[in-house]
Amino acid sequence: MSFRAALVFQILRCMHRSTPLRQLQVFRLPMSHPGDLSALAALLDTGRVRADEVVAVIGKTEGNGGVNDFTRGYFTQSLMHLLGARMGRDPADLLLELPCVLSGGTEGVLSPHYSVFVRSAASADAPACPALAMGRAFSPPTPAADIGRWAQVHAVADAVRSAMADAGIDNPADVCFVQVKGPCVTAARAAAARAAGQQVVSDDPNRSMALSRAAGAFGVALALGEMADDPALEAGLLTRFDLWCARAGVSTGVEVQANEIVLLGHSAHWRGPLRMACEPMADALDLPAVTRVLARLGLRADPQLDNADRHRVAAALVKCEPDRRGQVRGTRVTMLDDTDINAQRHIRAAVGGLVAGVLGDGRIFVSGGAEHQGPEGGGLVAVIAEAA
């Protein structure tokens, strides 16, 4: 940890300890199109949610999930304008402090939706701690030349530590899951970097997205003490798939220029009924990993959650990856060879269907591109649910 990051960590931790106990609520809301915020607007109108207590949004839009998926930017712009109008603030300023992590692509049974994270003072009757805690942070804007390099790993790691302090979590072992949204190298950003005498790690925007996801996963692992701060490991990005983090979910897009962090864990400083569990998935057919996550939260899938347990689930987040060996459990698959449908769309549909079948619900954040986020050819599954 750099001196500056350590200082910020200590200051935020002390500030947190002097504040009242906090409580996290998660509202999983539908959207009829990528700019539809009517469900959130209704919560604001009724007073169930205060605009200034919305601290993060994680959602699925119905775009293609690629470099040119502008549904993510459309939703982000709509969100910032809605909250800005309610708070009397400039939407451009909110962009710098409110993480909006979006993944495009709702193939198969996946349903477009967004989860709104609301942080407030704990109510007097809130269940006892430790409860689900949430912290957020932004890195400084990441230059195109730093994307997919150790500089980005460091930037993500410092931001994760700041998010831990924001959540009031001192022990990395108490962190359940870290959602990262990172930037990528577009053709325009690559040209600007070259004009400034800098070299980008790749001119291919799709490869830069993968490298950015990989650097994000390394950054989370570094911050949580799972990886050494060794710049030589930069060569392992997209090459050493034995290096992975089981608590990192990383998405990338053209709509961001910094690394946005949403960190979730458990803390004695928080109250409320919400808890979280996360498990790595060995491959695209690892249904037992899904049931293990649910069991850790007291949810029983037999083979699917019943109505009561299904309504306890507040959010589900999944990372998945087409196996680079072109097979699953020794059987050949054609995801990587299909020139009509991108492999990421194949895997989102396949794993999304598997998890949705267990949960009995298609409102799942399923993000492809799980480089170093779980075992090779696998990924991870994380669930937020109300305690029994």
C-alpha positions, 0 to 999 in steps of 0.5 A: 500500500502506498503511503498516501493510500495508507493515510487515506485508509486510516483517516476514513477508518477513524471517521467511520468509527465516530459515525452511527451504526449503518444499515444496507438495503438492496432494491432489485428493480425491473427496467422496460428499456435501458433508460427506464428508471421508473421503478426507482423514481417510484421509490423516491416519490413514496419516500422509501428511498432517499436520493442522497442515500443511494450509494451504488447501482449494479445492473444488467442492460439488454445490449451486446456487452461489447465495446459498442454497447451503449445501453450501459452509458444510456442507463448511467446517464438516465440514473445520474439525471434522475438522482441529480434532479432529486438532490439538486446536483449536477449529474456530472458531479454524481458520476465521480462519486456514485459507482454504476456498474453495468453489464450488457447482455441479457441472453436467454432467460436473463432479465434486464434489471438493476440493484440499488444499494441504499446506505442509511443510519441503522433503525432502532429495530434493525437485527444485530450485527455483524451484518452486510456492509458496503463501501465504495471508491474510485481510482483516479482516471486511468490513462490508456497506457496504464490499462492492462498493466501493473499500474492499473493493478495498483490503482485498483488495489488502492481503491479497494483498500479505500472501499474497505475503509469506507465500509468500516471493514478492517480485516480482508477476511471479512470481505465477501465480494468486490465488484469492479468496473474498469475502463478499456482502450478504444481506438480514439484513446489509443490514438490519443496515447500515441500522440502523447508518445505513449504505448497502449498494451493493445490496440484491439479494444476487445483484448483491452477489455479482457486485460482490464478485467484481468488487471482488476482481478489482480488488483482485488487479490493484491488488496485482499492479501491474496497476491504479492505486489510483484510487477513481474506478475504483470506478465501473468495477465491473460497467461497464468490462469492458475492465478485467480481471485475468488472474490472479484467480479470485474466488468469493463466498458467505454462509459468509464475512465476510472476504476469504480469499486463496490465492496461488500462484506460483513462488519460489526459496525453494521445492522440489518438482515442482509448477509452475503456468500460467494463461491468459485464455480469450477466450470459452466456446469457447476450447479453444486457451487450455486447450491453451496452458496445458497446453503451458506445463507440458509437457503435450500434448493431442492432442486429449486428455491421455494417461494419463501426462500426465493423472496429472501434473495436480494441480489445474485451476481455471477461471473463466467467464462468460455473455457479456452480449451473448447470443452466442458468436462471433456466434451467439445463445445462450439462457443469459441468457433461460432462466428455468428454469436460471440462466445461471451453471449453463449456463456452468459446464456448457458450459465444464466440459465443454470443459475436462474433454474436454481433460483427460480428467477432470471434477475441475475447479474451474469457477466462474461469475461471471468479472466482470473475471477475463479478457476479457468473455464469457470467463474464465481457466484455470489448471493445477497439474501435476508437472514432466516 
